[in-house]
Amino acid sequence: MPPLRTVLAFLIAPVSFGLLLLVISLASPSMGIGIWALGFVAMIAYPLAFVVGIPLFWVLRGRRLTGVATYSVIALGFSAVLVSYFVIWPVVSQGEGIAAILLPARLGQIAIMLFASFFTIFVFWLIARPDKQVQSQN
């Protein structure tokens, strides 16, 4: 049975960015956008957390790669996948040039995806603290 912190991390962290968007939207007149964003994040994040996150967590834990640096590299890789799928692929498939990726709106999307990836993975790391779990097993 995994530790309670690990279970909580897999339940809370995937929607942490959506919750952040919801809190931010409370200060604006369009709260519906925050609710939509939370649902959208949950729709993408939970399947990814269970299909990719859980196996990756156990592999990294088994190899004792549980530090912040390892999780930072994973966040960078995950954000690259998100940017490729949600920004680069649509630009290329519509026949737009590479310069279209450098438009301010698309750069904003890239920045949001980069921040969302790091935020989510660090929330997971702070809740689960896999580095502490490995040390306590010795």
Secondary structure, DSSP 8 states (H G I E B T S, - for coil): ---HHHHHHHHHGGGHHHHHHHHHHHTSS-HHHHHHHHHHHHHHHHHHIIIIIHHHHHHHHHTT--SHHHHHHHHHHHHHHHHIIIIIHHHHHTT--GGGGGSHHHHHHHHHHHHHHHHHHHHHHHHH-HHHHHHHT-
